[in-house]
Amino acid sequence: MGLRVFLITYDLDREGHEGIRHFFNHGYLPESEGQWISVQKSVRLLLSSGDARMLADDLAEHTRGGHIVVVDVTDSGFSGRTKPAVWEWLRDARARALAS
């Protein structure tokens, strides 16, 4: 499987948020390297070669409860209001995923 773009949302307690930060800051390159971007407090976009189930299981191990939703958005439409950097990241990540 090549690269895919995932939308990850979560509703967690404080400890769960610390687990999410650890997952992203130690399991992947820093946000500045372009592998993931924080969209809102509890929403991230991730470029990964994994699949949704694997990512959800990995996140569950780091968060110890709470709600986590992982959706593959590589090929789906998108719209909304957010920072321009998020749209730029999403367009670039989708292009990289589709080219892989």
N, C-alpha and C positions, 0 to 999 in steps of 0.2 A: 504494500500500500504506500502511495506517495504522501506528500504533505497534504494536510487538510486544515481548514480554519474552523475553530470551535468557539461558540459563544457559551460562556460559563457563568451561571448566576447562582447565588447562594444566600441563604438566610441563616446566619450562625450567631452563636454567642461570642463573647470576647475571646475565649480560648480557641474557638473555631476560626475566627479571623486571624489569630496569630498562626494557626496551622496553615491557613491559606497563604499568608505572607511567606512562611518558611517554604512551602511547596514551590511557589513561584521564584523566590529569591535564591533557593539552593538547588532546585530540580531543573531549572532552566537558566539560560543566559539572562543578564540584567535586562530590565524593560528597555533600556536605551539601545540594546543590541537588536531590537526589532522582532524577537520571537513571540512576545506577548505585549499587550497594552491594557491598562486599567481604564475602563470606560466610565464607570461610576463606582461608588463605594463597594458594592457587592456584585459587580459585573466585570468580567475580563474577556478579552478575545485572545486566543492562543493559536499559534501556527505549530502543528505537531504532526508526526508520522503515526501517532497512536490512533485509537478509535474512541468513540464516545463512552462506551462501557468501561474500557480500561482507564480512561481519565477519571470517570466518576468513581470507580473503585479506588484509584490512587488518592484522589482528593478525600474520599471518605476516611481513609486511613490517617490522614493528617488532621482531620477536623473533629473526629469523635462525636458525630451526631449532626443535627441540623439538617437543612434541606439544600440539596445541590442538584442543579439541572445543567446538563451538557448537551448542546445541540450542534451538529455539523452544519455550518452555514457557508461552506465552500461554494456551492452552486445556487444558493437561494437569493432572492431579491432582498434589498434592505432599504430602509428609509428611517428618518427620525431627526432629532435635534441633539447634537452633541458637539464637542470640540472638532474643528477641522482636522486636527492631527489624527483623530480616530478614524474619520472617513479615509484619509490618506493611507493610514496603516492598513485598513481593511482592504482597500483596492489593491495595494501592493502585495499583501499577504495572499489574497485570492489569486492574483496573477502568478505568484511563486508556486502556490499549491497546484494550480491547474497546469503549470509547466513541468511539474515534477513527475 
